[in-house]
Amino acid sequence: MHINSDRLTESLTQIELLHIESCTQCKIERQKLIALTVSANQMVTVQPPNDVWQELYKRLPRNKNKASQFKQFIFASAASLFFIAVTWLVWSNYSLQNQLQEILLVNMMLEDKVNISQQVTFQQATLVERLRELDHELFQAHSTKEKLKILQKRRALIQQHLAEPQGKNDEFSI
């Protein structure tokens, strides 16, 4: 295995030096790197005149740091607001969906209580007619909030029916 070329110019261990002595490829690479280092150290650096530096500075692109930072702030703010809006909409939809499911469950339980008795009374027939009207409104409602209001009316109507005393003596069943 050969020695990494980055290590050839540094102080080497005894094992690495023995490898260089026995490996012609590593020996040639090390000689080239040493020669390159020596020739680079012998070169004289030339400083260009000030007018050349001024011309180079003029050609450099202008730093539009403030405008770029303002744009980044605007984009970051817009992205944050978008994220907050989407999160709020998702949470609102989730919350409304849970309310809708809860009201549907309560309505089903109340309907089951109404249907317990085998005899259908006039009050129950009237209740069923009102419930059908509310179901028709529910079917035509577009927003979830409208549906929740209709379902709450439906629940209140059923609860009111259950709260009234059932089966008056002079009432006939249908």
Sine and cosine of phi, psi and omega as CSV:
sin_phi,cos_phi,sin_psi,cos_psi,sin_omega,cos_omega
0.00,0.00,0.71,-0.70,-0.05,-1.00
-1.00,0.08,0.34,-0.94,0.00,-1.00
-0.99,0.15,0.64,-0.77,0.03,-1.00
-0.87,0.49,0.69,-0.73,-0.07,-1.00
-0.90,0.43,-0.38,0.92,0.06,-1.00
-0.93,0.36,-0.49,0.87,-0.04,-1.00
-1.00,0.08,-0.23,0.97,-0.11,-0.99
-0.91,0.41,-0.43,0.90,-0.03,-1.00
-0.99,-0.11,-0.15,0.99,-0.03,-1.00
-1.00,0.03,0.04,-1.00,0.07,-1.00
-0.95,0.32,0.78,-0.63,-0.11,-0.99
-0.97,-0.23,0.40,-0.92,0.07,-1.00
-0.99,0.17,0.17,-0.98,0.01,-1.00
-0.88,0.47,-0.63,0.78,-0.01,-1.00
-0.91,0.41,-0.67,0.74,0.00,-1.00
-0.92,0.40,-0.64,0.77,0.04,-1.00
-0.90,0.43,-0.63,0.77,0.05,-1.00
-0.90,0.44,-0.62,0.78,0.02,-1.00
-0.91,0.42,-0.66,0.75,0.00,-1.00
-0.90,0.44,-0.64,0.77,0.02,-1.00
-0.90,0.44,-0.55,0.84,-0.05,-1.00
-1.00,-0.05,-0.31,0.95,-0.06,-1.00
-0.95,-0.31,0.90,-0.43,-0.04,-1.00
-0.93,0.36,-0.56,0.83,-0.01,-1.00
-0.90,0.43,-0.73,0.69,0.02,-1.00
-0.92,0.39,-0.59,0.81,0.01,-1.00
-0.90,0.43,-0.70,0.72,0.01,-1.00
-0.91,0.41,-0.67,0.74,0.01,-1.00
-0.88,0.48,-0.67,0.74,-0.01,-1.00
-0.92,0.39,-0.64,0.77,0.02,-1.00
-0.90,0.44,-0.65,0.76,0.03,-1.00
-0.90,0.44,-0.69,0.72,-0.01,-1.00
-0.91,0.42,-0.63,0.78,0.03,-1.00
-0.91,0.41,-0.67,0.74,0.01,-1.00
-0.90,0.43,-0.65,0.76,0.02,-1.00
-0.90,0.43,-0.67,0.74,0.03,-1.00
-0.89,0.45,-0.69,0.72,0.00,-1.00
-0.89,0.45,-0.72,0.70,-0.03,-1.00
-0.93,0.37,-0.56,0.83,0.04,-1.00
-0.93,0.38,-0.59,0.81,0.01,-1.00
-0.95,0.31,-0.41,0.91,-0.01,-1.00
-0.99,0.11,-0.25,0.97,-0.04,-1.00
-0.95,0.31,0.62,-0.78,0.03,-1.00
-1.00,-0.07,0.76,-0.65,0.03,-1.00
-1.00,0.09,0.68,-0.73,-0.03,-1.00
-0.95,-0.33,0.76,-0.65,0.06,-1.00
-1.00,-0.08,0.82,-0.57,0.05,-1.00
-0.95,0.31,0.36,-0.93,0.03,-1.00
-0.90,0.43,0.31,-0.95,-0.04,-1.00
-0.88,0.48,-0.59,0.81,-0.02,-1.00
-0.91,0.42,-0.50,0.86,0.07,-1.00
-0.92,0.38,-0.67,0.74,0.04,-1.00
-0.89,0.46,-0.66,0.75,0.02,-1.00
-0.88,0.47,-0.66,0.75,0.02,-1.00
-0.91,0.42,-0.63,0.77,0.06,-1.00
-0.90,0.43,-0.66,0.75,0.03,-1.00
-0.89,0.46,-0.59,0.81,0.01,-1.00
-0.92,0.40,-0.54,0.84,-0.03,-1.00
-0.98,0.18,-0.29,0.96,0.01,-1.00
-0.92,0.40,0.57,-0.82,0.03,-1.00
-0.92,0.39,0.59,-0.81,0.00,-1.00
-0.95,0.32,0.57,-0.82,0.01,-1.00
-0.99,0.11,0.93,-0.38,0.04,-1.00
-0.98,-0.22,0.78,0.63,-0.14,-0.99
-0.91,0.42,-0.70,0.71,-0.06,-1.00
-0.92,0.40,-0.70,0.72,0.01,-1.00
-0.91,0.42,-0.65,0.76,0.00,-1.00
-0.92,0.39,-0.64,0.77,0.04,-1.00
-0.91,0.41,-0.61,0.79,0.02,-1.00
-0.91,0.42,-0.68,0.73,0.04,-1.00
-0.89,0.45,-0.68,0.74,0.02,-1.00
-0.88,0.47,-0.65,0.76,0.02,-1.00
-0.89,0.45,-0.69,0.72,0.00,-1.00
-0.89,0.45,-0.73,0.68,0.00,-1.00
-0.90,0.43,-0.66,0.76,0.01,-1.00
-0.91,0.41,-0.64,0.77,0.04,-1.00
-0.91,0.43,-0.69,0.72,0.02,-1.00
-0.89,0.46,-0.68,0.73,0.01,-1.00
-0.90,0.43,-0.64,0.77,0.02,-1.00
-0.90,0.43,-0.71,0.71,0.02,-1.00
-0.89,0.46,-0.65,0.76,0.04,-1.00
-0.88,0.47,-0.71,0.71,0.01,-1.00
-0.88,0.47,-0.68,0.73,0.01,-1.00
-0.90,0.43,-0.67,0.74,0.00,-1.00
-0.90,0.44,-0.70,0.71,0.00,-1.00
-0.90,0.43,-0.67,0.74,0.02,-1.00
-0.88,0.47,-0.70,0.71,0.02,-1.00
-0.89,0.46,-0.68,0.74,0.01,-1.00
-0.90,0.44,-0.67,0.74,0.01,-1.00
-0.90,0.43,-0.71,0.71,0.00,-1.00
-0.90,0.43,-0.67,0.74,0.01,-1.00
-0.89,0.46,-0.71,0.71,0.02,-1.00
-0.89,0.46,-0.68,0.74,0.03,-1.00
-0.88,0.47,-0.71,0.71,-0.01,-1.00
-0.90,0.44,-0.72,0.70,0.02,-1.00
-0.90,0.45,-0.63,0.78,0.02,-1.00
-0.89,0.45,-0.67,0.74,0.04,-1.00
-0.90,0.44,-0.66,0.75,0.03,-1.00
-0.89,0.46,-0.67,0.74,0.00,-1.00
-0.89,0.46,-0.70,0.71,0.02,-1.00
-0.90,0.44,-0.64,0.77,0.00,-1.00
-0.90,0.43,-0.70,0.72,0.00,-1.00
-0.92,0.40,-0.64,0.77,0.05,-1.00
-0.88,0.48,-0.66,0.75,0.01,-1.00
-0.90,0.44,-0.71,0.71,0.02,-1.00
-0.89,0.46,-0.67,0.74,0.02,-1.00
-0.88,0.47,-0.66,0.75,0.02,-1.00
-0.90,0.44,-0.66,0.76,0.02,-1.00
-0.91,0.42,-0.66,0.75,0.01,-1.00
-0.92,0.39,-0.62,0.78,0.05,-1.00
-0.90,0.44,-0.61,0.79,0.05,-1.00
-0.89,0.46,-0.63,0.78,0.05,-1.00
-0.90,0.44,-0.63,0.78,0.01,-1.00
-0.92,0.39,-0.62,0.79,-0.08,-1.00
-0.99,0.12,0.06,1.00,-0.05,-1.00
-0.90,0.44,-0.72,0.69,-0.03,-1.00
-0.96,0.27,0.59,-0.80,-0.05,-1.00
-0.98,0.18,-0.43,0.91,-0.02,-1.00
-1.00,0.03,0.72,-0.69,0.03,-1.00
-0.99,-0.11,0.85,-0.53,0.01,-1.00
-0.99,-0.13,0.15,-0.99,0.03,-1.00
-0.88,0.47,-0.63,0.78,0.03,-1.00
-0.88,0.47,-0.66,0.75,0.01,-1.00
-0.92,0.39,-0.64,0.77,0.03,-1.00
-0.90,0.44,-0.66,0.75,0.05,-1.00
-0.90,0.43,-0.67,0.74,0.03,-1.00
-0.87,0.49,-0.71,0.71,0.00,-1.00
-0.88,0.48,-0.65,0.76,0.02,-1.00
-0.89,0.45,-0.70,0.71,0.03,-1.00
-0.90,0.43,-0.63,0.77,0.02,-1.00
-0.90,0.44,-0.62,0.78,0.04,-1.00
-0.90,0.44,-0.64,0.77,0.04,-1.00
-0.89,0.46,-0.69,0.73,0.02,-1.00
-0.92,0.40,-0.60,0.80,0.05,-1.00
-0.90,0.44,-0.61,0.79,0.05,-1.00
-0.90,0.43,-0.68,0.73,0.06,-1.00
-0.89,0.46,-0.65,0.76,0.00,-1.00
-0.88,0.47,-0.65,0.76,0.00,-1.00
-0.91,0.42,-0.56,0.83,-0.03,-1.00
-1.00,0.04,-0.20,0.98,0.00,-1.00
-0.93,0.36,0.61,-0.79,-0.05,-1.00
-0.98,-0.22,-0.65,0.76,-0.07,-1.00
-1.00,-0.05,0.39,-0.92,0.00,-1.00
-0.93,0.37,-0.55,0.83,0.01,-1.00
-0.91,0.41,-0.64,0.76,0.06,-1.00
-0.88,0.47,-0.70,0.72,0.00,-1.00
-0.88,0.47,-0.64,0.77,0.03,-1.00
-0.89,0.45,-0.67,0.74,0.02,-1.00
-0.89,0.46,-0.69,0.73,-0.01,-1.00
-0.91,0.42,-0.67,0.74,0.02,-1.00
-0.91,0.41,-0.57,0.82,0.06,-1.00
-0.92,0.39,-0.63,0.77,0.09,-1.00
-0.87,0.49,-0.68,0.74,-0.02,-1.00
-0.89,0.46,-0.70,0.71,0.02,-1.00
-0.90,0.44,-0.69,0.73,0.01,-1.00
-0.89,0.46,-0.63,0.77,0.01,-1.00
-0.90,0.44,-0.69,0.72,0.02,-1.00
-0.92,0.38,-0.67,0.74,0.02,-1.00
-0.89,0.45,-0.62,0.78,0.03,-1.00
-0.90,0.44,-0.66,0.75,0.02,-1.00
-0.90,0.44,-0.65,0.76,0.00,-1.00
-0.95,0.32,-0.47,0.88,-0.02,-1.00
-0.97,0.23,-0.45,0.89,0.00,-1.00
-0.94,0.33,0.54,-0.84,0.05,-1.00
-0.91,0.42,0.74,-0.67,-0.08,-1.00
-1.00,-0.08,0.52,-0.85,0.17,-0.99
0.90,0.43,0.91,0.42,0.11,-0.99
-0.91,0.40,0.47,-0.88,-0.07,-1.00
-0.90,0.45,-0.53,0.85,-0.05,-1.00
-1.00,-0.04,0.11,0.99,-0.01,-1.00
-1.00,-0.02,0.65,-0.76,-0.02,-1.00
-0.98,-0.22,0.54,-0.84,0.09,-1.00
-1.00,0.04,0.38,-0.93,-0.05,-1.00
-0.99,-0.13,0.00,0.00,0.00,0.00
